[in-house]
Amino acid sequence: MASLYDYLYHDRVVMLERTNKAGVLEEMHQLLAREHLVSDPDQVFEKILQREEEGSTGLGQSVAIPHVRLPEQKDLHMLIGFSEIGIDYDSVDGQPVHLIFMILVGSKQQEYLKVISKISQLIQNRAWNKKMLEIKSAEELYNLLSES
């Protein structure tokens, strides 16, 4: 199985400052634009917002996975944001979200399913979740994810 490390880049792991869903999605949009991963980051952002209107991607266990399919893209890209305070994200368990994996799904569907499976394994691990909630910097988060 692919490791999350295969999709981790220091510049794509950030600490989030805002405390609501719209605000953090905008922060992630700014990161997407800065990283030049897609030709039209505004269009991708609109697709992310549309997906959130269909139903929250806040999965519970302090994690959200906003995602969008981009068939014109070959590769999967992942941006990761963390909030110490927690985000009112309309999560299925009603709890604040601390960790956001924004995934841009390319044409390789199997790749996406493997990444989602790995994230699911992580968030079911109580010891990992405890460590994740103690994160104080993007570097600490990067290191924790690198070990996973």
N, C-alpha and C positions, 0 to 999 in steps of 0.2 A: 504494500500500500504506500502511496505517496505520503511523504511527511509534509507537515505544514512548513517546515524549514525550506522546502523547495520553492515556496511562494513568498518567503519573508525577505524584506529589504528594510534596512534601518530607516530610510527616508519615508517609508510607508507605514510606520508605526508611530502614532502620536498620542499625546495626552490631550483630551478634550476639555474645553473650558465651559461650554454652555451646558445647561441642565435640562433642556427640553428636546423632544424629538426633532422638531423643525430646525432648531439651532445646531444640534450636532450633525444632522444630515447636511446642513450648509457648510459646516466645518469640513466634513468629509468631501464635499463637492470642491471646496477650495484646494484640498490636498490632491484630489483627482486632477484638477486643472494644472496644478503646479508640477505634477509628475509626468504630464504629457502622455498618458497611457492611451488616450483615445483622441480622435480628431475633433470631436465636438462634445466637450465635457458638460455643457449646458443641456444638450439633448439627453445625455445619459442621466444627468441629475433629474430631469423631468420624468424619465422612465422609472427611476427609483421612487420618486414621489407617487407616481401612478400605482406602482406596485404596493406601496404602503397604504394607499387608499383602499386597495382590494382587501387588505388584511395586514395587521401588524406582523412584522418579522421578528418581534421580540419573543424569543422562544421560551423564556423562563431561565432559571438558574443564572440570572444576571447577564444573559447574552442575547444579542440581536444580530441577525444576519441579513441586512438589506442586500438584495442582489438583483441583477438584471441580466437578461440574455442579450448578447450582441453577436448574432450569427456572422457578421462581417469580420469579427475578430477571430484570430486563430487561437490565441493563448488565453488562459485564465489569469486574471490579475486580482490581487487581494490587498485592500487597505485596512488597517486596523487602528481603531481608536479606543482609548480607555478613559473613563471618568472615575476619579476617586470618590466623588460625591454621590454619583449615581444619577441616572437620567430618567425622567418620567417619559417612558417610551410606549405606554399602552401594551405592555408585555402580557402574555397569556396568563402568567401567574400573578399579575398585578404588582410585582416587585420592581424596584428600579433596575435599570440595565447599567452595567459598568463596562462591558466589553462589546465592541461592535466590530464585526468582520464584514466589510463591504466587499462583495464579490462581483466581479465583472466576468460573466461566463462567456467564453468564446465558443467555438464550434465543437469543442471536445467535451461532450456531455459526461462521459465516464470520468474525466478529470474532476469535474465539478462534484459528482457524486462521491468520489473518494475524499475530497476535501471536506464536504459536509459530514461524511461519516467520521472523519478524524476529529472534527470540532465536536460532534455529538459525543464521542468517546471522552474527550477532555471534560466537557461540562458535566458529565455523569460521575466524574471522579471527584469525590469530596475533598481529598487532600489537595488536588490541583486547584479546585475552586477556592479553597481557603488561601492558598498562596496567591492566586490571582487577585483576590480582594485586598491583599496587603501591598499591592504594587504602588510605588511612589513615583515612577518615572517611565518614560518610553523605553529607555535602555533596559530596565528591569523587566518590562513586559516582553521586549524582544528576546531577552535571555531565557525567560520562562517558556516562551513559545518555541525557541530554538531547541530546548531540552525535550520537548514533547514529541 
